[in-house]
Amino acid sequence: MLEFADIVVRALNDPIDVKISLSYNLVAYDISNAVRICERAEIYTLEGSDVMQKSRAILKSLGFLEKEAYDLPDSAKRFPDGAQYRVEIPSVEGPGALKAVLEEADRYGITIHRVSQGSGIQLLTDDEIHEMVEICAARGMELSLFVGPRGSWDIGAQPLTPQGKSIALHHEGIEQLVYAMEDLQRANRLGVRGALVADEGLMLLTKEMKKQGLLDPKFVIKASVQMMAANPVSMRLAEENGADTYNVPPALTLPKLASIRQAVDIPLDLYIEAPDSLGGFIRHYEIAEIIRVLSPVYIKFGLRNHPDVYPSGQHLEEFTIKLCRERVRRAYLGLNLLKQYGAEYQASDLGAIGLGVPQRSLDH
């Protein structure tokens, strides 16, 4: 029988991930069970290593890492202005909420680079969009509005079923794709230069829309967290198919995030605080490491412990404004920790290249 200490050392040093995972979990078992488990893993990995190495070789041949980036390397990648991070406040559902975000940002002395919205372009009036465009353009801040049409608001029942929820933000059939493209074109005409997309097909179509002049060439396509690409291969597909920035799933560990960063160059967006519907995680103390490993990254301050507000409107305006004020307060708390643990990391200035800053309309 192998000595316990030898098993741990071999598990830590061997590239086979199953042994690494076992080494992390040894404390959960008594020593005799741990020894038996590791011995079985030793036999399994030695017999199966040829197959696993061939699989890893395929990843390497395509330019991906062969295994998870447990060493957490520094990211040498940057935003076009050389910065490492930017700050995003989500669920800013209209002009009132936007004004509240800026009031709080000024009060706390923090910079917000991007505000995003979830209820959709179609549920904002032209005047509301114009007002948000004017405010963000004057500030040099990106405005990203979600595409309105989506499966969860259509007449089908599948998005309401336990197994069908994954289709909720996708577009069912040709007509919904057309509706979504029309929504994007309307936003573009009104001066918006950024939108959230949650459907792979629509994302690919946005590339063609830019080529044909239906969207501004600098229009920022932000892949929604609802797309849920959770590995480097899926993320590279998104980058190749039109994503200009991608909101990664919020529960990914730092090694998994580092592996994704090695595979793509586009900025990644990560919830530092996620709403309950996405897990409710609060990762304030990880911000410095997230920036180091994931640069260029949008650190995104959502808010847990509140009801769903989508679709929003005047009936929920007072409530959504309060939520936005608290999101900025949470951002202030997180950024204070960043000053303590990662003051050397560089943020973009407002108006920086690559931000989807709206273009003021000349005829409004």
C-alpha positions as CSV (number, residue, x, y, z in Angstrom):
1,M,0.0,0.0,0.0
2,L,1.3,3.5,-0.8
3,E,2.2,5.8,2.1
4,F,-0.5,8.5,2.6
5,A,2.0,11.4,2.2
6,D,3.3,9.9,-1.0
7,I,-0.2,9.6,-2.4
8,V,-0.9,13.3,-1.7
9,V,2.4,14.4,-3.3
10,R,1.8,12.3,-6.4
11,A,-1.8,13.6,-6.6
12,L,-0.6,17.2,-6.5
13,N,2.2,16.7,-9.1
14,D,0.5,14.4,-11.6
15,P,-1.3,16.2,-14.5
16,I,-4.3,14.0,-14.3
17,D,-7.1,16.2,-13.0
18,V,-9.0,13.4,-11.2
19,K,-6.0,13.1,-8.9
20,I,-5.7,16.8,-8.3
21,S,-9.4,16.9,-7.4
22,L,-9.0,14.0,-5.0
23,S,-6.1,15.7,-3.3
24,Y,-8.3,18.7,-2.6
25,N,-11.0,16.5,-1.1
26,L,-8.7,14.2,1.1
27,V,-9.7,16.1,4.2
28,A,-13.3,15.0,3.8
29,Y,-12.4,11.3,4.3
30,D,-10.6,9.4,7.0
31,I,-7.1,8.4,6.1
32,S,-7.8,4.8,5.3
33,N,-10.6,5.7,2.9
34,A,-8.4,8.4,1.3
35,V,-5.7,5.9,0.7
36,R,-8.1,3.4,-1.0
37,I,-9.6,6.1,-3.1
38,C,-6.3,7.4,-4.3
39,E,-5.0,3.9,-5.0
40,R,-8.1,3.3,-7.2
41,A,-7.5,6.6,-8.9
42,E,-3.8,5.6,-9.5
43,I,-4.9,2.4,-11.2
44,Y,-7.6,4.2,-13.2
45,T,-5.5,7.1,-14.4
46,L,-2.5,4.9,-15.4
47,E,-4.8,2.7,-17.5
48,G,-6.7,5.6,-19.0
49,S,-4.0,8.1,-19.4
50,D,-3.3,7.4,-23.1
51,V,-6.9,8.2,-24.0
52,M,-7.0,11.2,-21.8
53,Q,-3.7,12.5,-23.2
54,K,-5.0,12.2,-26.7
55,S,-8.0,14.3,-25.7
56,R,-5.7,16.9,-24.2
57,A,-3.5,16.8,-27.3
58,I,-6.5,17.8,-29.4
59,L,-7.1,20.8,-27.2
60,K,-3.4,21.8,-27.5
61,S,-3.4,21.4,-31.3
62,L,-6.2,23.9,-31.5
63,G,-4.4,26.4,-29.3
64,F,-6.2,25.7,-26.0
65,L,-4.7,24.8,-22.6
66,E,-4.4,21.0,-22.0
67,K,-5.6,21.3,-18.4
68,E,-7.2,23.9,-16.1
69,A,-5.0,26.9,-15.3
70,Y,-4.4,26.1,-11.7
71,D,-1.3,28.3,-11.6
72,L,-3.5,31.4,-12.2
73,P,-1.1,33.2,-14.5
74,D,-1.2,37.0,-14.9
75,S,-3.2,38.1,-17.9
76,A,-1.1,40.2,-20.2
77,K,-4.1,41.2,-22.2
78,R,-5.6,44.7,-21.9
79,F,-8.4,47.0,-23.2
80,P,-7.4,49.1,-26.2
81,D,-6.5,52.0,-23.9
82,G,-4.1,49.8,-21.9
83,A,-6.4,49.5,-18.9
84,Q,-7.2,46.2,-17.1
85,Y,-10.7,46.7,-15.8
86,R,-13.9,48.7,-16.1
87,V,-17.0,48.8,-13.9
88,E,-20.6,47.9,-14.9
89,I,-23.9,48.4,-13.2
90,P,-26.7,46.2,-14.6
91,S,-30.5,46.4,-14.6
92,V,-30.6,50.2,-15.2
93,E,-34.1,50.1,-16.7
94,G,-34.7,53.6,-17.7
95,P,-33.8,57.3,-17.5
96,G,-34.8,57.6,-13.8
97,A,-32.7,54.6,-12.8
98,L,-29.8,55.9,-14.9
99,K,-29.9,59.3,-13.2
100,A,-29.9,57.6,-9.8
101,V,-26.8,55.6,-10.8
102,L,-24.9,58.7,-11.7
103,E,-26.0,60.6,-8.6
104,E,-24.8,57.8,-6.4
105,A,-21.5,57.3,-8.4
106,D,-20.8,61.0,-7.9
107,R,-21.7,60.9,-4.3
108,Y,-19.3,57.9,-3.7
109,G,-16.6,59.2,-6.0
110,I,-16.5,56.1,-8.3
111,T,-16.4,55.7,-12.0
112,I,-19.0,53.6,-13.8
113,H,-18.0,52.7,-17.4
114,R,-21.0,50.8,-18.5
115,V,-24.7,50.6,-17.6
116,S,-26.8,47.8,-19.0
117,Q,-30.5,47.1,-19.1
118,G,-32.6,43.9,-19.1
119,S,-36.2,44.7,-20.0
120,G,-35.4,45.3,-23.6
121,I,-35.2,48.0,-26.3
122,Q,-38.8,47.4,-27.3
123,L,-40.1,48.4,-23.9
124,L,-38.5,51.8,-24.0
125,T,-40.0,54.8,-25.8
126,D,-38.0,56.8,-28.3
127,D,-37.9,59.7,-25.8
128,E,-36.7,57.4,-23.0
129,I,-33.9,56.0,-25.2
130,H,-33.0,59.5,-26.4
131,E,-32.7,60.7,-22.9
132,M,-30.5,57.8,-21.9
133,V,-28.4,58.3,-25.0
134,E,-27.9,62.0,-24.1
135,I,-26.9,61.3,-20.5
136,C,-24.5,58.5,-21.4
137,A,-22.9,60.4,-24.3
138,A,-22.3,63.4,-22.1
139,R,-20.7,61.2,-19.5
140,G,-18.6,59.2,-22.0
141,M,-20.2,56.0,-20.6
142,E,-21.4,52.9,-22.5
143,L,-25.1,52.2,-22.7
144,S,-26.1,48.6,-23.4
145,L,-29.7,47.8,-23.9
146,F,-31.0,44.2,-24.1
147,V,-32.7,42.9,-27.2
148,G,-36.5,42.9,-26.5
149,P,-38.0,39.9,-28.2
150,R,-37.3,36.6,-26.4
151,G,-38.7,33.2,-25.8
152,S,-39.9,33.9,-22.3
153,W,-42.2,36.7,-23.5
154,D,-43.6,34.8,-26.5
155,I,-46.7,32.7,-26.4
156,G,-45.0,29.3,-26.0
157,A,-45.0,27.4,-22.7
158,Q,-41.6,25.8,-23.0
159,P,-39.6,28.5,-21.3
160,L,-41.9,28.1,-18.2
161,T,-41.1,24.4,-17.8
162,P,-38.3,23.1,-15.5
163,Q,-36.3,21.7,-18.4
164,G,-37.2,24.4,-20.9
165,K,-35.9,27.4,-19.1
166,S,-32.7,27.4,-21.1
167,I,-34.6,28.6,-24.2
168,A,-36.0,31.6,-22.4
169,L,-33.7,34.3,-23.8
170,H,-33.3,32.6,-27.2
171,H,-35.4,33.4,-30.3
172,E,-37.9,30.9,-31.5
173,G,-38.1,30.6,-35.3
174,I,-37.4,33.0,-38.1
175,E,-39.9,35.7,-37.0
176,Q,-38.4,36.2,-33.6
177,L,-34.9,36.6,-35.2
178,V,-36.4,39.3,-37.5
179,Y,-38.1,41.0,-34.5
180,A,-34.8,41.0,-32.7
181,M,-32.9,42.5,-35.7
182,E,-35.5,45.2,-36.0
183,D,-35.1,46.0,-32.3
184,L,-31.3,46.4,-32.7
185,Q,-31.7,48.6,-35.8
186,R,-34.1,50.9,-33.9
187,A,-31.6,51.3,-31.1
188,N,-28.9,52.0,-33.6
189,R,-30.9,54.7,-35.3
190,L,-31.6,56.3,-31.9
191,G,-27.8,56.5,-31.2
192,V,-27.3,53.5,-29.0
193,R,-24.0,51.8,-29.6
194,G,-24.3,48.7,-27.5
195,A,-26.7,45.8,-26.9
196,L,-27.0,42.5,-25.0
197,V,-27.7,39.4,-27.1
198,A,-28.5,36.0,-25.7
199,D,-29.0,33.9,-28.8
200,E,-26.0,32.4,-30.8
201,G,-27.9,32.8,-34.1
202,L,-28.7,36.5,-33.5
203,M,-25.1,37.1,-32.5
204,L,-23.9,35.7,-35.8
205,L,-26.4,37.8,-37.7
206,T,-25.1,41.0,-36.0
207,K,-21.8,40.5,-37.8
208,E,-23.6,40.6,-41.1
209,M,-25.7,43.6,-40.0
210,K,-22.5,45.5,-39.3
211,K,-21.1,44.6,-42.7
212,Q,-24.3,45.8,-44.4
213,G,-24.5,49.0,-42.5
214,L,-27.6,48.1,-40.4
215,L,-25.5,48.5,-37.3
216,D,-22.7,50.9,-36.6
217,P,-19.3,49.1,-37.1
218,K,-18.4,50.0,-33.5
219,F,-21.7,48.8,-32.1
220,V,-20.7,46.6,-29.1
221,I,-22.4,43.2,-29.0
222,K,-22.4,42.1,-25.4
223,A,-23.1,38.4,-25.0
224,S,-25.5,37.9,-22.1
225,V,-24.7,35.7,-19.1
226,Q,-27.8,33.7,-20.2
227,M,-25.8,32.3,-23.0
228,M,-23.7,30.4,-20.4
229,A,-20.6,29.5,-22.3
230,A,-18.5,27.9,-19.6
231,N,-15.3,26.7,-21.2
232,P,-12.6,28.0,-23.5
233,V,-13.8,26.3,-26.6
234,S,-17.4,27.6,-26.3
235,M,-16.0,31.1,-25.5
236,R,-13.8,31.1,-28.6
237,L,-16.8,30.2,-30.8
238,A,-18.6,33.2,-29.3
239,E,-15.7,35.5,-30.1
240,E,-15.5,34.2,-33.7
241,N,-19.2,34.5,-34.2
242,G,-19.6,38.2,-33.2
243,A,-19.3,38.7,-29.4
244,D,-17.4,41.9,-28.6
245,T,-17.6,41.2,-24.9
246,Y,-18.9,38.2,-23.0
247,N,-20.6,37.9,-19.6
248,V,-19.2,34.6,-18.2
249,P,-21.2,32.5,-15.8
250,P,-20.7,33.9,-12.3
251,A,-20.0,30.6,-10.4
252,L,-16.8,29.8,-12.4
253,T,-13.7,29.3,-10.2
254,L,-10.5,31.4,-10.9
255,P,-8.7,28.5,-12.6
256,K,-11.6,28.0,-15.0
257,L,-11.8,31.7,-15.7
258,A,-8.0,31.8,-16.2
259,S,-8.4,29.0,-18.8
260,I,-11.0,30.9,-20.7
261,R,-8.9,34.1,-20.6
262,Q,-6.0,32.2,-22.3
263,A,-8.3,31.3,-25.2
264,V,-9.9,34.6,-26.2
265,D,-8.9,38.3,-26.4
266,I,-12.3,40.0,-26.0
267,P,-13.2,41.6,-22.7
268,L,-15.0,39.3,-20.3
269,D,-17.7,40.5,-17.9
270,L,-18.1,38.9,-14.5
271,Y,-20.6,39.5,-11.7
272,I,-18.9,40.4,-8.5
273,E,-22.3,40.2,-6.9
274,A,-24.8,38.1,-8.7
275,P,-28.6,38.2,-8.4
276,D,-30.3,35.3,-6.7
277,S,-31.4,33.9,-10.0
278,L,-27.7,33.4,-10.9
279,G,-26.6,32.1,-7.5
280,G,-26.4,35.3,-5.3
281,F,-22.6,35.1,-5.0
282,I,-20.7,38.0,-3.5
283,R,-17.0,37.9,-4.5
284,H,-15.7,41.3,-3.3
285,Y,-12.5,40.0,-1.8
286,E,-11.6,38.3,-5.1
287,I,-11.8,41.4,-7.2
288,A,-8.0,42.0,-7.3
289,E,-7.3,38.4,-8.3
290,I,-10.1,38.5,-10.9
291,I,-8.6,41.5,-12.5
292,R,-5.1,40.1,-12.4
293,V,-6.2,36.8,-14.0
294,L,-9.0,38.0,-16.3
295,S,-7.9,41.3,-17.7
296,P,-9.4,42.9,-19.7
297,V,-12.5,42.5,-17.5
298,Y,-15.7,44.4,-16.7
299,I,-16.4,43.9,-13.0
300,K,-20.1,43.9,-12.7
301,F,-22.1,44.7,-9.5
302,G,-25.5,43.1,-9.5
303,L,-27.5,42.7,-6.3
304,R,-28.8,39.6,-4.5
305,N,-31.9,39.4,-2.3
306,H,-34.5,41.2,-4.4
307,P,-37.5,40.1,-6.6
308,D,-37.2,39.8,-10.4
309,V,-38.0,43.2,-12.0
310,Y,-38.1,42.1,-15.6
311,P,-39.9,43.5,-17.5
312,S,-39.7,46.7,-15.7
313,G,-41.7,49.9,-16.3
314,Q,-43.4,52.8,-14.5
315,H,-45.2,50.4,-12.2
316,L,-41.8,49.4,-10.8
317,E,-39.8,52.5,-11.3
318,E,-39.5,53.6,-7.7
319,F,-38.3,50.1,-6.7
320,T,-35.8,49.7,-9.5
321,I,-34.3,53.1,-8.7
322,K,-33.7,52.0,-5.1
323,L,-32.1,48.8,-6.4
324,C,-29.8,50.8,-8.7
325,R,-28.7,53.0,-5.8
326,E,-27.8,50.0,-3.7
327,R,-25.9,48.4,-6.6
328,V,-23.7,51.5,-6.8
329,R,-23.2,51.3,-3.0
330,R,-22.1,47.7,-3.4
331,A,-19.7,48.8,-6.2
332,Y,-18.3,51.4,-3.8
333,L,-17.7,48.7,-1.2
334,G,-16.0,46.4,-3.7
335,L,-13.8,49.1,-5.2
336,N,-12.7,50.1,-1.7
337,L,-11.4,46.6,-1.2
338,L,-9.7,46.8,-4.6
339,K,-7.8,49.9,-3.4
340,Q,-6.6,47.9,-0.5
341,Y,-5.6,44.7,-2.3
342,G,-5.0,45.8,-5.9
343,A,-4.4,49.5,-6.1
344,E,-1.8,48.9,-8.9
345,Y,-4.5,47.7,-11.3
346,Q,-5.5,50.3,-13.9
347,A,-9.0,51.3,-14.8
348,S,-10.1,53.0,-18.0
349,D,-11.1,56.6,-18.1
350,L,-14.6,57.6,-19.2
351,G,-14.8,57.9,-23.0
352,A,-12.1,55.3,-23.5
353,I,-11.7,53.6,-26.9
354,G,-13.8,50.4,-27.1
355,L,-16.6,51.7,-24.9
356,G,-20.0,51.7,-26.7
357,V,-20.6,55.3,-25.9
358,P,-23.9,56.4,-27.6
359,Q,-23.9,58.9,-30.4
360,R,-26.1,61.9,-29.9
361,S,-28.9,62.3,-32.4
362,L,-28.7,65.6,-34.4
363,D,-32.5,65.6,-35.1
364,H,-33.9,65.3,-31.6
